Amino acid sequence: MFSVYGISGPVFNGSLKELRQVRQLHSLRAVRPIAVEGEEAGVAVTATQPRAEAIRAYQEMLHHDQERGPLYHAGQVMQRQVISVAASDDVAQAWRTLRDHHIHQAPVLDAAAQLVGIVSERDLLTAINIDAGRIVESLSRRVSDVMTTPVVAATPLTDIRQIATAMLEHAVAGVPVTGDNGLLVGFISRSDILQAVVTDPPLSLWR
């Protein structure tokens, strides 16, 4: 299950299929697929054939008696100690928070600790000037002025494959995880999903 949170509170709660119909998210740009070999050179290539061959080759490498790995949910792989910033923080303060914790994005919370957006380094750099890792100039802006809102969030029981799909479709590098009360309980990033995929036993991608 997914939710969408904005500055006025939750505006959606439903499945991945229903999420695709949320009007507030239609303006987000999807990630461009990787070109099939030969496509960039202007050569007509049928994408399904190489893809099918790659899948078949991978399946042949697996042991046929290998059991399918466990179904991973967001709650199993998410980061539970989440660094967040306040919507009222100034942009310089938020940038220092990201820098000090070696992260590139953070969920944004309002005064009631409710999720209202997400902010990235790229967002913050629209309002600050960095030189040699130090702020040399900063506009008078708050996080609420530059953050991305509304933001897609998942529940702890959401399948990570659905989360990966949402990340690709909405061109985001991470998804906040919220509990039944709407409070932030975790964060799942691309690296968290990749880590889950390479664990033993592996997550089956073909069934």
N, C-alpha and C positions, 0 to 999 in steps of 0.2 A: 504494500500500500504506500501511496505517496501523498504528500500534502504540499500546498503552496502557501507561503507566508509572505505578507506584505506589511507595509507600515500601518495598515488598518487592522491587522490580525490575519488569521487563517482565511483563505479565500477558496480553498479547494481541498477535498479529501477523496481519494479514489484510486483506481487501478492505473497501471501504465497506459492502457488503451484509452482510458478516460482522460488521463493527463495530456495526451496529444491534442485534445480538443479545447484545452484551456486557452482562452483568447489572449490573456496577458502574456503568454509565453510564445506566441506566434512570431514575434519580431526577432527572437533569438536565432542566430545563424547556426546551422548545423555544420559539423566538421566535414570537410571535403574528403571523400574516400581516397585511399592510396591508389594511384593509377596502376592498372595492369600493365605488365611489361609490353612495350610496343605502342601503348596508347599515346604516350607523350610525343612520340615521333609521328603521330598522325596515322598510324597503321590501325585498321579496324581489327579489333580483337574481341572475341566472345569471352566475357568475364566468367561465365559459369563453368566453362570447360577446364581452365587452369585451376579454378577453385575446387572443383570436384576432384581433380586429380591429386591436389594437395591433401585434401581431406582423406582420400582413399589411401594415399601413401602413409599418412600419419596413423591411420587405423591399423595398417598392416604391421607397423612397428610395435604396436601394443600387444601385450599378451592377451590371448583370447579369453583366458579364464580370469582376467583381472576384473574385480568387482568395481562397480561404479562408486566413486567417492561420495562422501556425505554432502547433502545439500547445504550450502553455506548461506546463512542469513547475515544481514548487516550487523546484528548484535554479536555475532561470533567473531567478526574480523575488524569491527570499527575501533577507532581510538576513543577511549573513554575519558582520558584527561585532555579536554579540548580547550585550546586557547581561543578566547573570543574577545571582541572589542565592543565598546558601547557606541550606539548611534550618535551620542553626544560628544564623543571624543574628538579632539581636533586631529587633522590628518597627520600632523607630525608625530603626535603621540602614538597613533595607530601604526604608523610606519616603524617606529622604534620597537613596538610590541612584536611585530612580525620579524624584524631583524634580530632582536634579542632571543627569540625562540626558534630561529632558523626555519621559518615557515613562509609560504608564499601567498597564503590566503587565510581568512578567518571569518567565522560566522559573526553576524552583528546582532546584538541584543538591545532591546529598549530598556527603559527604566524599570519595567516589571519583569525583566529577564526573559521576555518573549522574543523568539526569533523574528527578525524583520528584514534580514538581507544577508549578503555576503560581500566581503571586500577583499580585493587582491592588491598585490604590489602595483600592478598596472593601473588599477583605479586610483590609488594614492598618488602615483607619479603624475597624474594630471593636475595635481595641486601643489606638489613640492618639487624642488630642484635638488638633486643629489650630486655631490662631487666627492670622489674618493671615499664613498661610503658614509658621508656626513651630509646633513641637511644644510644647504647654504641659502635657501630661500623657500618660504612657505606662504601660500595664500591663506587667507582667513576662511577656511572651510572646515566643516565637520564631516565625520564619516558618513552621516546621513545624506550629505550633498553628493558624494561620489560612489557610494555603494551600489551594488546590483540588487534591485528589488522589483518584483517579488522573487523569491528564491524557492527552488524545489527542495523538499526534504523527504526523507523516507522514515518508515517505522523500523524498529529493531528486527522485525520478522520478515522484512522485504528480502527476496532472493537477490543475491549480489549480481546475478546476470541481468536482472531487470534494472538494477541500479547502473550497471555498466552501459546498458542501452540508453538510459536516460541521460547519462553523461555525454555520450556520443551525439545524441539528438539535440541536446541543448548546449553543446560545446562548453561544458564545465569540467573542471579537474577534480571536483569533490562535491559530496552531498552531505549536508547536516542530517543527523538522525534525531528525531524527537519522540518523546513518550506520549502516552495517552493524554496527558495534561498540556501538551504542546511545548513543554520545556525541553531544552537541548540536553540530550543524554550522550551524544557521541558525534563522531565525524568519520566518514569513510572516503578515502582518496583512491586515486588510480593505483598507487603503490600498494595499498591495502588489498585491493582486488587481485593484483598480480601475485602478491605473496600467498593469497589463498589458493590461486590456481596452481602454483608450483609446489605446494605441500604434498606430502605423501600420506594416504592415497590421494591421487589427483582428483580434481573436480572434473567430471565428465562434461565435455562441451558438445557431444555429438548426439545425445539422446534427449 
